[in-house]
Amino acid sequence: MRQGKKLLPDEVKKIIVLLKYVDMDLKTIALRFGCSHSQVAAINKKFNIRQYGKNRSQWSVSASC
């Protein structure tokens, strides 16, 4: 895991695509890119991609994406 290291711009773009179009949870995406799940969560929050309700295992993609 690359904790504390900055993700490359191409990696961020790929994470955004996965968050928008693929049914993978944050931990799985993080494992794929070798980063922490909190980095993936921060990208999700910054770009307002997935909206989580009370249940973290279910989400909807934001209409603005």
mmCIF file of the N, C-alpha and C atoms, coordinates in Angstrom:
data_MODEL
# 
_entry.id   MODEL 
# 
loop_
_atom_site.group_PDB 
_atom_site.id 
_atom_site.type_symbol 
_atom_site.label_atom_id 
_atom_site.label_alt_id 
_atom_site.label_comp_id 
_atom_site.label_asym_id 
_atom_site.label_entity_id 
_atom_site.label_seq_id 
_atom_site.pdbx_PDB_ins_code 
_atom_site.Cartn_x 
_atom_site.Cartn_y 
_atom_site.Cartn_z 
_atom_site.occupancy 
_atom_site.B_iso_or_equiv 
_atom_site.pdbx_formal_charge 
_atom_site.auth_seq_id 
_atom_site.auth_comp_id 
_atom_site.auth_asym_id 
_atom_site.auth_atom_id 
_atom_site.pdbx_PDB_model_num 
ATOM 1   N N  . MET A 1 1  ? 0.847   -1.173 0.000   1.00 0.00 ? 1  MET A N  1 
ATOM 2   C CA . MET A 1 1  ? 0.000   0.000  0.000   1.00 0.00 ? 1  MET A CA 1 
ATOM 3   C C  . MET A 1 1  ? 0.891   1.234  0.000   1.00 0.00 ? 1  MET A C  1 
ATOM 4   N N  . ARG A 1 2  ? 0.505   2.260  -0.761  1.00 0.00 ? 2  ARG A N  1 
ATOM 5   C CA . ARG A 1 2  ? 1.292   3.475  -0.870  1.00 0.00 ? 2  ARG A CA 1 
ATOM 6   C C  . ARG A 1 2  ? 0.724   4.572  0.021   1.00 0.00 ? 2  ARG A C  1 
ATOM 7   N N  . GLN A 1 3  ? 0.616   4.322  1.271   1.00 0.00 ? 3  GLN A N  1 
ATOM 8   C CA . GLN A 1 3  ? 0.015   5.284  2.183   1.00 0.00 ? 3  GLN A CA 1 
ATOM 9   C C  . GLN A 1 3  ? 0.845   6.553  2.243   1.00 0.00 ? 3  GLN A C  1 
ATOM 10  N N  . GLY A 1 4  ? 0.195   7.696  2.092   1.00 0.00 ? 4  GLY A N  1 
ATOM 11  C CA . GLY A 1 4  ? 0.863   8.973  2.206   1.00 0.00 ? 4  GLY A CA 1 
ATOM 12  C C  . GLY A 1 4  ? 1.499   9.461  0.923   1.00 0.00 ? 4  GLY A C  1 
ATOM 13  N N  . LYS A 1 5  ? 1.488   8.660  -0.132  1.00 0.00 ? 5  LYS A N  1 
ATOM 14  C CA . LYS A 1 5  ? 2.069   9.085  -1.403  1.00 0.00 ? 5  LYS A CA 1 
ATOM 15  C C  . LYS A 1 5  ? 0.987   9.650  -2.307  1.00 0.00 ? 5  LYS A C  1 
ATOM 16  N N  . LYS A 1 6  ? 1.372   10.635 -3.066  1.00 0.00 ? 6  LYS A N  1 
ATOM 17  C CA . LYS A 1 6  ? 0.435   11.296 -3.960  1.00 0.00 ? 6  LYS A CA 1 
ATOM 18  C C  . LYS A 1 6  ? 0.123   10.416 -5.169  1.00 0.00 ? 6  LYS A C  1 
ATOM 19  N N  . LEU A 1 7  ? -1.139  10.360 -5.539  1.00 0.00 ? 7  LEU A N  1 
ATOM 20  C CA . LEU A 1 7  ? -1.542  9.618  -6.721  1.00 0.00 ? 7  LEU A CA 1 
ATOM 21  C C  . LEU A 1 7  ? -1.243  10.443 -7.969  1.00 0.00 ? 7  LEU A C  1 
ATOM 22  N N  . LEU A 1 8  ? -0.877  9.768  -9.027  1.00 0.00 ? 8  LEU A N  1 
ATOM 23  C CA . LEU A 1 8  ? -0.643  10.443 -10.298 1.00 0.00 ? 8  LEU A CA 1 
ATOM 24  C C  . LEU A 1 8  ? -1.980  10.895 -10.892 1.00 0.00 ? 8  LEU A C  1 
ATOM 25  N N  . PRO A 1 9  ? -1.972  11.974 -11.684 1.00 0.00 ? 9  PRO A N  1 
ATOM 26  C CA . PRO A 1 9  ? -3.233  12.455 -12.294 1.00 0.00 ? 9  PRO A CA 1 
ATOM 27  C C  . PRO A 1 9  ? -3.968  11.376 -13.087 1.00 0.00 ? 9  PRO A C  1 
ATOM 28  N N  . ASP A 1 10 ? -3.228  10.526 -13.796 1.00 0.00 ? 10 ASP A N  1 
ATOM 29  C CA . ASP A 1 10 ? -3.879  9.445  -14.552 1.00 0.00 ? 10 ASP A CA 1 
ATOM 30  C C  . ASP A 1 10 ? -4.556  8.443  -13.629 1.00 0.00 ? 10 ASP A C  1 
ATOM 31  N N  . GLU A 1 11 ? -3.950  8.190  -12.480 1.00 0.00 ? 11 GLU A N  1 
ATOM 32  C CA . GLU A 1 11 ? -4.546  7.277  -11.511 1.00 0.00 ? 11 GLU A CA 1 
ATOM 33  C C  . GLU A 1 11 ? -5.837  7.864  -10.949 1.00 0.00 ? 11 GLU A C  1 
ATOM 34  N N  . VAL A 1 12 ? -5.837  9.165  -10.677 1.00 0.00 ? 12 VAL A N  1 
ATOM 35  C CA . VAL A 1 12 ? -7.047  9.820  -10.166 1.00 0.00 ? 12 VAL A CA 1 
ATOM 36  C C  . VAL A 1 12 ? -8.164  9.729  -11.192 1.00 0.00 ? 12 VAL A C  1 
ATOM 37  N N  . LYS A 1 13 ? -7.838  9.958  -12.470 1.00 0.00 ? 13 LYS A N  1 
ATOM 38  C CA . LYS A 1 13 ? -8.846  9.864  -13.529 1.00 0.00 ? 13 LYS A CA 1 
ATOM 39  C C  . LYS A 1 13 ? -9.432  8.457  -13.613 1.00 0.00 ? 13 LYS A C  1 
ATOM 40  N N  . LYS A 1 14 ? -8.579  7.450  -13.483 1.00 0.00 ? 14 LYS A N  1 
ATOM 41  C CA . LYS A 1 14 ? -9.051  6.063  -13.537 1.00 0.00 ? 14 LYS A CA 1 
ATOM 42  C C  . LYS A 1 14 ? -9.930  5.731  -12.331 1.00 0.00 ? 14 LYS A C  1 
ATOM 43  N N  . ILE A 1 15 ? -9.572  6.252  -11.171 1.00 0.00 ? 15 ILE A N  1 
ATOM 44  C CA . ILE A 1 15 ? -10.394 6.043  -9.976  1.00 0.00 ? 15 ILE A CA 1 
ATOM 45  C C  . ILE A 1 15 ? -11.759 6.698  -10.151 1.00 0.00 ? 15 ILE A C  1 
ATOM 46  N N  . ILE A 1 16 ? -11.792 7.892  -10.726 1.00 0.00 ? 16 ILE A N  1 
ATOM 47  C CA . ILE A 1 16 ? -13.062 8.579  -10.980 1.00 0.00 ? 16 ILE A CA 1 
ATOM 48  C C  . ILE A 1 16 ? -13.945 7.746  -11.901 1.00 0.00 ? 16 ILE A C  1 
ATOM 49  N N  . VAL A 1 17 ? -13.357 7.180  -12.946 1.00 0.00 ? 17 VAL A N  1 
ATOM 50  C CA . VAL A 1 17 ? -14.118 6.329  -13.872 1.00 0.00 ? 17 VAL A CA 1 
ATOM 51  C C  . VAL A 1 17 ? -14.679 5.113  -13.142 1.00 0.00 ? 17 VAL A C  1 
ATOM 52  N N  . LEU A 1 18 ? -13.859 4.481  -12.313 1.00 0.00 ? 18 LEU A N  1 
ATOM 53  C CA . LEU A 1 18 ? -14.339 3.313  -11.570 1.00 0.00 ? 18 LEU A CA 1 
ATOM 54  C C  . LEU A 1 18 ? -15.461 3.693  -10.615 1.00 0.00 ? 18 LEU A C  1 
ATOM 55  N N  . LEU A 1 19 ? -15.332 4.822  -9.953  1.00 0.00 ? 19 LEU A N  1 
ATOM 56  C CA . LEU A 1 19 ? -16.389 5.255  -9.030  1.00 0.00 ? 19 LEU A CA 1 
ATOM 57  C C  . LEU A 1 19 ? -17.696 5.526  -9.773  1.00 0.00 ? 19 LEU A C  1 
ATOM 58  N N  . LYS A 1 20 ? -17.604 6.070  -10.973 1.00 0.00 ? 20 LYS A N  1 
ATOM 59  C CA . LYS A 1 20 ? -18.814 6.400  -11.738 1.00 0.00 ? 20 LYS A CA 1 
ATOM 60  C C  . LYS A 1 20 ? -19.488 5.187  -12.357 1.00 0.00 ? 20 LYS A C  1 
ATOM 61  N N  . TYR A 1 21 ? -18.693 4.284  -12.929 1.00 0.00 ? 21 TYR A N  1 
ATOM 62  C CA . TYR A 1 21 ? -19.264 3.280  -13.818 1.00 0.00 ? 21 TYR A CA 1 
ATOM 63  C C  . TYR A 1 21 ? -19.145 1.821  -13.368 1.00 0.00 ? 21 TYR A C  1 
ATOM 64  N N  . VAL A 1 22 ? -18.348 1.550  -12.351 1.00 0.00 ? 22 VAL A N  1 
ATOM 65  C CA . VAL A 1 22 ? -18.108 0.155  -11.967 1.00 0.00 ? 22 VAL A CA 1 
ATOM 66  C C  . VAL A 1 22 ? -18.629 -0.089 -10.555 1.00 0.00 ? 22 VAL A C  1 
ATOM 67  N N  . ASP A 1 23 ? -19.195 -1.247 -10.359 1.00 0.00 ? 23 ASP A N  1 
ATOM 68  C CA . ASP A 1 23 ? -19.772 -1.612 -9.067  1.00 0.00 ? 23 ASP A CA 1 
ATOM 69  C C  . ASP A 1 23 ? -18.708 -2.239 -8.167  1.00 0.00 ? 23 ASP A C  1 
ATOM 70  N N  . MET A 1 24 ? -17.736 -1.404 -7.766  1.00 0.00 ? 24 MET A N  1 
ATOM 71  C CA . MET A 1 24 ? -16.674 -1.836 -6.856  1.00 0.00 ? 24 MET A CA 1 
ATOM 72  C C  . MET A 1 24 ? -16.731 -0.945 -5.624  1.00 0.00 ? 24 MET A C  1 
ATOM 73  N N  . ASP A 1 25 ? -16.493 -1.548 -4.456  1.00 0.00 ? 25 ASP A N  1 
ATOM 74  C CA . ASP A 1 25 ? -16.475 -0.723 -3.255  1.00 0.00 ? 25 ASP A CA 1 
ATOM 75  C C  . ASP A 1 25 ? -15.140 0.009  -3.145  1.00 0.00 ? 25 ASP A C  1 
ATOM 76  N N  . LEU A 1 26 ? -15.066 0.964  -2.229  1.00 0.00 ? 26 LEU A N  1 
ATOM 77  C CA . LEU A 1 26 ? -13.887 1.814  -2.091  1.00 0.00 ? 26 LEU A CA 1 
ATOM 78  C C  . LEU A 1 26 ? -12.634 1.011  -1.749  1.00 0.00 ? 26 LEU A C  1 
ATOM 79  N N  . LYS A 1 27 ? -12.777 0.019  -0.890  1.00 0.00 ? 27 LYS A N  1 
ATOM 80  C CA . LYS A 1 27 ? -11.620 -0.782 -0.488  1.00 0.00 ? 27 LYS A CA 1 
ATOM 81  C C  . LYS A 1 27 ? -11.048 -1.560 -1.665  1.00 0.00 ? 27 LYS A C  1 
ATOM 82  N N  . THR A 1 28 ? -11.902 -2.091 -2.515  1.00 0.00 ? 28 THR A N  1 
ATOM 83  C CA . THR A 1 28 ? -11.439 -2.839 -3.676  1.00 0.00 ? 28 THR A CA 1 
ATOM 84  C C  . THR A 1 28 ? -10.719 -1.926 -4.661  1.00 0.00 ? 28 THR A C  1 
ATOM 85  N N  . ILE A 1 29 ? -11.256 -0.740 -4.879  1.00 0.00 ? 29 ILE A N  1 
ATOM 86  C CA . ILE A 1 29 ? -10.594 0.234  -5.756  1.00 0.00 ? 29 ILE A CA 1 
ATOM 87  C C  . ILE A 1 29 ? -9.233  0.616  -5.176  1.00 0.00 ? 29 ILE A C  1 
ATOM 88  N N  . ALA A 1 30 ? -9.191  0.840  -3.875  1.00 0.00 ? 30 ALA A N  1 
ATOM 89  C CA . ALA A 1 30 ? -7.938  1.202  -3.215  1.00 0.00 ? 30 ALA A CA 1 
ATOM 90  C C  . ALA A 1 30 ? -6.894  0.094  -3.355  1.00 0.00 ? 30 ALA A C  1 
ATOM 91  N N  . LEU A 1 31 ? -7.302  -1.145 -3.175  1.00 0.00 ? 31 LEU A N  1 
ATOM 92  C CA . LEU A 1 31 ? -6.372  -2.264 -3.336  1.00 0.00 ? 31 LEU A CA 1 
ATOM 93  C C  . LEU A 1 31 ? -5.837  -2.330 -4.759  1.00 0.00 ? 31 LEU A C  1 
ATOM 94  N N  . ARG A 1 32 ? -6.682  -2.056 -5.712  1.00 0.00 ? 32 ARG A N  1 
ATOM 95  C CA . ARG A 1 32 ? -6.281  -2.095 -7.120  1.00 0.00 ? 32 ARG A CA 1 
ATOM 96  C C  . ARG A 1 32 ? -5.204  -1.053 -7.437  1.00 0.00 ? 32 ARG A C  1 
ATOM 97  N N  . PHE A 1 33 ? -5.282  0.104  -6.776  1.00 0.00 ? 33 PHE A N  1 
ATOM 98  C CA . PHE A 1 33 ? -4.328  1.178  -7.040  1.00 0.00 ? 33 PHE A CA 1 
ATOM 99  C C  . PHE A 1 33 ? -3.223  1.267  -5.996  1.00 0.00 ? 33 PHE A C  1 
ATOM 100 N N  . GLY A 1 34 ? -3.260  0.400  -4.997  1.00 0.00 ? 34 GLY A N  1 
ATOM 101 C CA . GLY A 1 34 ? -2.222  0.395  -3.989  1.00 0.00 ? 34 GLY A CA 1 
ATOM 102 C C  . GLY A 1 34 ? -2.219  1.630  -3.114  1.00 0.00 ? 34 GLY A C  1 
ATOM 103 N N  . CYS A 1 35 ? -3.410  2.128  -2.803  1.00 0.00 ? 35 CYS A N  1 
ATOM 104 C CA . CYS A 1 35 ? -3.524  3.303  -1.942  1.00 0.00 ? 35 CYS A CA 1 
ATOM 105 C C  . CYS A 1 35 ? -4.509  2.994  -0.821  1.00 0.00 ? 35 CYS A C  1 
ATOM 106 N N  . SER A 1 36 ? -4.701  3.937  0.079   1.00 0.00 ? 36 SER A N  1 
ATOM 107 C CA . SER A 1 36 ? -5.643  3.715  1.172   1.00 0.00 ? 36 SER A CA 1 
ATOM 108 C C  . SER A 1 36 ? -7.067  4.003  0.700   1.00 0.00 ? 36 SER A C  1 
ATOM 109 N N  . HIS A 1 37 ? -8.036  3.359  1.354   1.00 0.00 ? 37 HIS A N  1 
ATOM 110 C CA . HIS A 1 37 ? -9.428  3.599  0.958   1.00 0.00 ? 37 HIS A CA 1 
ATOM 111 C C  . HIS A 1 37 ? -9.853  5.025  1.291   1.00 0.00 ? 37 HIS A C  1 
ATOM 112 N N  . SER A 1 38 ? -9.171  5.664  2.232   1.00 0.00 ? 38 SER A N  1 
ATOM 113 C CA . SER A 1 38 ? -9.520  7.054  2.547   1.00 0.00 ? 38 SER A CA 1 
ATOM 114 C C  . SER A 1 38 ? -9.139  7.996  1.402   1.00 0.00 ? 38 SER A C  1 
ATOM 115 N N  . GLN A 1 39 ? -8.096  7.662  0.634   1.00 0.00 ? 39 GLN A N  1 
ATOM 116 C CA . GLN A 1 39 ? -7.762  8.459  -0.544  1.00 0.00 ? 39 GLN A CA 1 
ATOM 117 C C  . GLN A 1 39 ? -8.862  8.353  -1.594  1.00 0.00 ? 39 GLN A C  1 
ATOM 118 N N  . VAL A 1 40 ? -9.376  7.152  -1.784  1.00 0.00 ? 40 VAL A N  1 
ATOM 119 C CA . VAL A 1 40 ? -10.459 6.950  -2.741  1.00 0.00 ? 40 VAL A CA 1 
ATOM 120 C C  . VAL A 1 40 ? -11.716 7.679  -2.254  1.00 0.00 ? 40 VAL A C  1 
ATOM 121 N N  . ALA A 1 41 ? -11.977 7.619  -0.966  1.00 0.00 ? 41 ALA A N  1 
ATOM 122 C CA . ALA A 1 41 ? -13.132 8.323  -0.399  1.00 0.00 ? 41 ALA A CA 1 
ATOM 123 C C  . ALA A 1 41 ? -12.984 9.834  -0.576  1.00 0.00 ? 41 ALA A C  1 
ATOM 124 N N  . ALA A 1 42 ? -11.763 10.340 -0.433  1.00 0.00 ? 42 ALA A N  1 
ATOM 125 C CA . ALA A 1 42 ? -11.524 11.777 -0.602  1.00 0.00 ? 42 ALA A CA 1 
ATOM 126 C C  . ALA A 1 42 ? -11.758 12.206 -2.055  1.00 0.00 ? 42 ALA A C  1 
ATOM 127 N N  . ILE A 1 43 ? -11.353 11.368 -3.000  1.00 0.00 ? 43 ILE A N  1 
ATOM 128 C CA . ILE A 1 43 ? -11.607 11.653 -4.418  1.00 0.00 ? 43 ILE A CA 1 
ATOM 129 C C  . ILE A 1 43 ? -13.101 11.651 -4.684  1.00 0.00 ? 43 ILE A C  1 
ATOM 130 N N  . ASN A 1 44 ? -13.795 10.660 -4.118  1.00 0.00 ? 44 ASN A N  1 
ATOM 131 C CA . ASN A 1 44 ? -15.253 10.598 -4.269  1.00 0.00 ? 44 ASN A CA 1 
ATOM 132 C C  . ASN A 1 44 ? -15.916 11.853 -3.725  1.00 0.00 ? 44 ASN A C  1 
ATOM 133 N N  . LYS A 1 45 ? -15.476 12.302 -2.570  1.00 0.00 ? 45 LYS A N  1 
ATOM 134 C CA . LYS A 1 45 ? -16.067 13.485 -1.949  1.00 0.00 ? 45 LYS A CA 1 
ATOM 135 C C  . LYS A 1 45 ? -15.730 14.755 -2.734  1.00 0.00 ? 45 LYS A C  1 
ATOM 136 N N  . LYS A 1 46 ? -14.493 14.884 -3.177  1.00 0.00 ? 46 LYS A N  1 
ATOM 137 C CA . LYS A 1 46 ? -14.059 16.077 -3.907  1.00 0.00 ? 46 LYS A CA 1 
ATOM 138 C C  . LYS A 1 46 ? -14.833 16.255 -5.201  1.00 0.00 ? 46 LYS A C  1 
ATOM 139 N N  . PHE A 1 47 ? -15.047 15.158 -5.931  1.00 0.00 ? 47 PHE A N  1 
ATOM 140 C CA . PHE A 1 47 ? -15.724 15.220 -7.219  1.00 0.00 ? 47 PHE A CA 1 
ATOM 141 C C  . PHE A 1 47 ? -17.210 14.890 -7.136  1.00 0.00 ? 47 PHE A C  1 
ATOM 142 N N  . ASN A 1 48 ? -17.695 14.626 -5.910  1.00 0.00 ? 48 ASN A N  1 
ATOM 143 C CA . ASN A 1 48 ? -19.121 14.395 -5.662  1.00 0.00 ? 48 ASN A CA 1 
ATOM 144 C C  . ASN A 1 48 ? -19.692 13.336 -6.611  1.00 0.00 ? 48 ASN A C  1 
ATOM 145 N N  . ILE A 1 49 ? -19.082 12.157 -6.597  1.00 0.00 ? 49 ILE A N  1 
ATOM 146 C CA . ILE A 1 49 ? -19.450 11.103 -7.539  1.00 0.00 ? 49 ILE A CA 1 
ATOM 147 C C  . ILE A 1 49 ? -20.541 10.193 -6.981  1.00 0.00 ? 49 ILE A C  1 
ATOM 148 N N  . ARG A 1 50 ? -20.246 9.519  -5.889  1.00 0.00 ? 50 ARG A N  1 
ATOM 149 C CA . ARG A 1 50 ? -21.214 8.592  -5.290  1.00 0.00 ? 50 ARG A CA 1 
ATOM 150 C C  . ARG A 1 50 ? -21.855 9.222  -4.074  1.00 0.00 ? 50 ARG A C  1 
ATOM 151 N N  . GLN A 1 51 ? -23.155 8.986  -3.946  1.00 0.00 ? 51 GLN A N  1 
ATOM 152 C CA . GLN A 1 51 ? -23.904 9.457  -2.791  1.00 0.00 ? 51 GLN A CA 1 
ATOM 153 C C  . GLN A 1 51 ? -24.279 8.246  -1.956  1.00 0.00 ? 51 GLN A C  1 
ATOM 154 N N  . TYR A 1 52 ? -23.778 8.211  -0.748  1.00 0.00 ? 52 TYR A N  1 
ATOM 155 C CA . TYR A 1 52 ? -24.091 7.113  0.166   1.00 0.00 ? 52 TYR A CA 1 
ATOM 156 C C  . TYR A 1 52 ? -25.205 7.555  1.102   1.00 0.00 ? 52 TYR A C  1 
ATOM 157 N N  . GLY A 1 53 ? -26.156 6.678  1.283   1.00 0.00 ? 53 GLY A N  1 
ATOM 158 C CA . GLY A 1 53 ? -27.209 6.954  2.253   1.00 0.00 ? 53 GLY A CA 1 
ATOM 159 C C  . GLY A 1 53 ? -26.780 6.452  3.621   1.00 0.00 ? 53 GLY A C  1 
ATOM 160 N N  . LYS A 1 54 ? -27.693 5.904  4.346   1.00 0.00 ? 54 LYS A N  1 
ATOM 161 C CA . LYS A 1 54 ? -27.383 5.351  5.667   1.00 0.00 ? 54 LYS A CA 1 
ATOM 162 C C  . LYS A 1 54 ? -26.610 4.050  5.559   1.00 0.00 ? 54 LYS A C  1 
ATOM 163 N N  . ASN A 1 55 ? -26.745 3.364  4.439   1.00 0.00 ? 55 ASN A N  1 
ATOM 164 C CA . ASN A 1 55 ? -26.109 2.069  4.239   1.00 0.00 ? 55 ASN A CA 1 
ATOM 165 C C  . ASN A 1 55 ? -24.880 2.242  3.346   1.00 0.00 ? 55 ASN A C  1 
ATOM 166 N N  . ARG A 1 56 ? -23.696 1.996  3.891   1.00 0.00 ? 56 ARG A N  1 
ATOM 167 C CA . ARG A 1 56 ? -22.453 2.190  3.147   1.00 0.00 ? 56 ARG A CA 1 
ATOM 168 C C  . ARG A 1 56 ? -22.230 1.153  2.060   1.00 0.00 ? 56 ARG A C  1 
ATOM 169 N N  . SER A 1 57 ? -23.011 0.096  2.033   1.00 0.00 ? 57 SER A N  1 
ATOM 170 C CA . SER A 1 57 ? -22.831 -0.917 1.004   1.00 0.00 ? 57 SER A CA 1 
ATOM 171 C C  . SER A 1 57 ? -23.669 -0.614 -0.242  1.00 0.00 ? 57 SER A C  1 
ATOM 172 N N  . GLN A 1 58 ? -24.476 0.430  -0.175  1.00 0.00 ? 58 GLN A N  1 
ATOM 173 C CA . GLN A 1 58 ? -25.291 0.839  -1.322  1.00 0.00 ? 58 GLN A CA 1 
ATOM 174 C C  . GLN A 1 58 ? -25.053 2.329  -1.586  1.00 0.00 ? 58 GLN A C  1 
ATOM 175 N N  . TRP A 1 59 ? -25.025 2.694  -2.870  1.00 0.00 ? 59 TRP A N  1 
ATOM 176 C CA . TRP A 1 59 ? -24.806 4.077  -3.228  1.00 0.00 ? 59 TRP A CA 1 
ATOM 177 C C  . TRP A 1 59 ? -25.536 4.375  -4.529  1.00 0.00 ? 59 TRP A C  1 
ATOM 178 N N  . SER A 1 60 ? -25.647 5.642  -4.837  1.00 0.00 ? 60 SER A N  1 
ATOM 179 C CA . SER A 1 60 ? -26.160 6.078  -6.134  1.00 0.00 ? 60 SER A CA 1 
ATOM 180 C C  . SER A 1 60 ? -25.161 7.064  -6.689  1.00 0.00 ? 60 SER A C  1 
ATOM 181 N N  . VAL A 1 61 ? -25.054 7.091  -8.013  1.00 0.00 ? 61 VAL A N  1 
ATOM 182 C CA . VAL A 1 61 ? -24.129 8.018  -8.648  1.00 0.00 ? 61 VAL A CA 1 
ATOM 183 C C  . VAL A 1 61 ? -24.831 9.355  -8.780  1.00 0.00 ? 61 VAL A C  1 
ATOM 184 N N  . SER A 1 62 ? -24.094 10.406 -8.456  1.00 0.00 ? 62 SER A N  1 
ATOM 185 C CA . SER A 1 62 ? -24.642 11.752 -8.487  1.00 0.00 ? 62 SER A CA 1 
ATOM 186 C C  . SER A 1 62 ? -25.095 12.103 -9.904  1.00 0.00 ? 62 SER A C  1 
ATOM 187 N N  . ALA A 1 63 ? -26.203 12.803 -10.022 1.00 0.00 ? 63 ALA A N  1 
ATOM 188 C CA . ALA A 1 63 ? -26.745 13.192 -11.317 1.00 0.00 ? 63 ALA A CA 1 
ATOM 189 C C  . ALA A 1 63 ? -25.855 14.200 -12.038 1.00 0.00 ? 63 ALA A C  1 
ATOM 190 N N  . SER A 1 64 ? -25.025 14.915 -11.293 1.00 0.00 ? 64 SER A N  1 
ATOM 191 C CA . SER A 1 64 ? -24.171 15.938 -11.899 1.00 0.00 ? 64 SER A CA 1 
ATOM 192 C C  . SER A 1 64 ? -22.948 15.350 -12.586 1.00 0.00 ? 64 SER A C  1 
ATOM 193 N N  . CYS A 1 65 ? -22.718 14.036 -12.451 1.00 0.00 ? 65 CYS A N  1 
ATOM 194 C CA . CYS A 1 65 ? -21.527 13.413 -13.057 1.00 0.00 ? 65 CYS A CA 1 
ATOM 195 C C  . CYS A 1 65 ? -21.736 13.142 -14.511 1.00 0.00 ? 65 CYS A C  1 
# 
